[in-house]
Amino acid sequence: MPVVNRIADYAADMAKWRQHLHTIPELEFECYETAAFVAERLREFGVDELHEGIAKTGMVAIINGQGEGPTIGLRADMDALPITEETGVDYVSKNPGMMHACGHDGHTTMLLGAARYLAETRNFAGRVALIFQPAEEEGGGAGVMVEEGIMDRFDISQVYGIHNTPGRPEGLFETTPGPLMAAVDTFEIHIQGVGGHGAMPHETKDPVMAACGMAQAIQTIVSRNHYALDDLVVSVTQIHTGTVNNVIPDTAYLNGTVRTFDPVVQKMVKERMAQIVAGQAASYGVEAKLEYQEGYPATINDADKAAFAAEVARDVSGAESVKDNAGREMGAEDFSYMLQARPGAYLFMGQGEGAGLHHPKYNFNDDVAPIGASFFARIVEKAQPLG
């Protein structure tokens, strides 16, 4: 079947919800106004239970179906990004320096649309748990919600999520069994040298040269310590040092990101980076401290659930609009914590042409919201059918 007719009827309302959410972007766990708006809509829809204050501003809404059965979880993220908006839309962000540049306003709207339909029709057995999560961009809100016990508390047996994808055809669903997105780690390197006059470098222990040496040597982890056909990214993204052209500074700072799928590879990178930093520091006569922080784990779809989700997506968008073995990418997503706790799947959904994610001109396409909402609704009805 295509987009659910009843959900199509909500399209104008969904656009209003989404555009309102777009005006009130909030960061990390501080999604108070967003959560209040979501909670108000859920109460209007007549959900059976609403549990607020999970992971500070997250919530779980329960809708009971008809008859006994398991509980399926559906997740949407609510937080925004610290970016100044440049879209020029009438519903521009009212919060300076914050904007919904990743479409979480759209994700929240899609789950609200599904919630309204499921609360009206209840054409399923068991229960559905609607998970509205803060702090996906920074803070790992999904992990916090899992740590606070939502999977056991609400007896969730499987869980699903969607992310919009600019630049892909509207309604195109893409997913893959197994690893879908990478684990993301960050590193910082603090270098302490001895500064001095730029004309007398022999009297210094130059942290600038040490930083350059480390940045170059770190790249050999990918090119010389790792099998070329496996996925690994190690990127130095910042180098900060010095203030004027004739002074060698005392300190330098580097940081960057590491993306992996395999914990063995992750461990190798961490160990090899420590060796490189220590060796380069000794070579240049400086002191250096490496701070390596493991972040979101890899997002790994359950193979059976990914196949099932692709089947549901075909019902909504048509067979030609679903790629069920689309491959993996080096981006990261904290939905990974939920997939560690329960089997499930994560999918990408095309939203047409436009600015890319995390761009100041990005804007969610309201035309695709009924497609995402229909997917959420149908996955409940097909996973837990009546009779």
VENRA-V582719 format. One record per helix or strand of 2 or more residues. SS is the DSSP state (A for helix, B for strand). FROM is the first residue (numbers start at 1). TO is the last residue. Records with the same first field share a line. If there is no record, write none. Layout:
# VENRA-V582719
SS: FROM-TO / FROM-TO
This chain:
# VENRA-V582719
A: 5-9 / 11-23 / 32-45 / 104-121 / 141-147 / 150-153 / 201-203 / 207-218 / 220-224 / 263-284 / 303-317 / 319-321 / 335-341 / 366-383
B: 49-54 / 58-64 / 71-77 / 127-133 / 156-165 / 173-174 / 178-181 / 183-192 / 196-197 / 233-241 / 247-248 / 251-260 / 287-294 / 299-301 / 322-323 / 343-350
